[in-house]
Amino acid sequence: MYLETDTLISDHLLDKIEEKSYVMICPTVPYGATESLCEYPGIINLGVGVLYDVLHAITENLFRDGACRFVILNGHGGGGETAAILGIDPSLADTTEIGGPLEVHDVSPEMKAAGFSSGQSHG
């Protein structure tokens, strides 16, 4: 598996969000806190504290420039990958553990924009 798999999935989902909404999308932060995966070659772990500081600095700067609502998309861990895959193409998701019919709802009309032009770079 490529080291950038989580970033590629998130970026693809962000492309879909950008097509359907009027929001600013910031560049992807390609590193995270991955304490449990440090034993694998190539894993770069910022640690929770550093990641928090990075995200805090980003949101503080955007807030200073007038942004007041933020969504941070985590492309790694838990159901993040499944949510991203469902957003891209629901037929690609393994739904055997869900235990019932899968209902996917398009929430893009309900997404509120913050009044920024959409960004061009997020990776």
C-alpha positions in Angstrom: 0.0 0.0 0.0 1.3 3.4 -0.9 2.2 5.7 2.0 0.0 8.4 0.5 -3.1 6.3 0.2 -5.0 8.2 2.9 -4.1 11.5 1.4 -5.2 10.4 -2.1 -8.6 9.2 -0.8 -9.1 12.5 1.1 -8.1 14.6 -1.9 -10.5 12.7 -4.1 -13.3 13.3 -1.7 -12.4 17.0 -1.4 -12.5 17.2 -5.2 -16.1 15.9 -5.0 -17.0 18.4 -2.3 -15.5 21.2 -4.2 -17.6 20.4 -7.3 -20.8 20.7 -5.3 -20.2 23.5 -2.9 -18.8 27.0 -2.5 -16.2 26.5 0.2 -12.5 27.1 0.6 -10.4 24.0 0.6 -6.9 24.3 2.1 -3.9 22.2 1.1 -3.8 18.8 2.6 -1.6 18.2 5.6 0.0 14.9 4.6 1.2 13.8 8.0 -0.6 12.9 11.2 -0.5 11.3 14.6 0.0 7.6 14.0 1.5 6.3 17.2 0.2 2.7 16.7 1.8 2.4 13.3 5.3 3.6 14.0 6.7 0.1 13.7 6.1 0.1 9.9 8.7 1.5 7.5 8.0 4.9 6.2 5.5 6.0 8.8 6.0 9.6 9.9 4.4 10.3 13.2 4.0 14.0 14.2 2.4 13.0 17.5 -0.9 14.3 18.8 0.6 17.5 20.3 2.4 18.6 17.2 -0.6 17.8 15.0 -2.9 19.7 17.3 -0.5 22.7 17.2 -0.4 22.6 13.3 -4.2 22.4 13.0 -4.6 25.1 15.6 -2.2 27.5 13.8 -4.0 26.9 10.5 -7.4 27.6 11.9 -6.2 30.6 13.8 -4.8 32.1 10.7 -7.9 31.4 8.7 -10.0 32.8 11.5 -7.9 36.0 11.5 -8.8 36.3 7.8 -12.5 36.0 8.4 -13.3 32.3 8.3 -15.5 31.2 11.2 -16.5 27.6 10.4 -14.1 24.7 9.9 -14.3 21.1 8.9 -11.2 19.0 9.2 -11.4 15.9 7.1 -9.4 13.0 8.5 -8.6 10.5 5.9 -7.0 8.0 8.2 -8.2 5.6 10.9 -11.5 4.1 11.9 -14.4 4.8 9.6 -12.6 7.6 7.7 -11.6 5.5 4.8 -15.1 4.0 4.6 -16.7 7.4 4.7 -14.4 8.7 1.9 -15.1 5.6 -0.2 -18.8 6.0 0.3 -18.5 9.6 -0.8 -16.7 8.6 -4.0 -18.5 5.4 -5.0 -20.7 3.5 -2.5 -20.3 0.3 -4.5 -16.6 0.2 -3.6 -17.3 0.0 0.2 -17.4 -3.3 2.0 -20.7 -3.2 3.8 -20.8 -6.7 5.2 -20.3 -5.5 8.8 -23.1 -2.9 8.7 -25.9 -5.3 9.5 -28.6 -3.7 7.4 -29.3 -1.9 4.2 -27.0 1.0 3.4 -28.6 4.3 2.8 -26.4 7.1 1.4 -27.8 10.6 1.4 -26.4 13.5 -0.6 -25.9 16.3 2.0 -24.1 18.7 -0.3 -27.2 21.0 -0.7 -27.2 21.4 3.1 -23.6 22.3 3.3 -23.1 25.9 4.4 -20.4 28.0 2.7 -18.3 30.5 4.6 -18.2 33.0 1.7 -14.7 32.2 0.4 -13.8 31.3 -3.2 -12.8 27.7 -3.6 -9.1 27.0 -3.4 -7.2 25.4 -6.2 -4.6 23.4 -4.2 -5.1 20.8 -1.6 -2.3 18.4 -2.0 
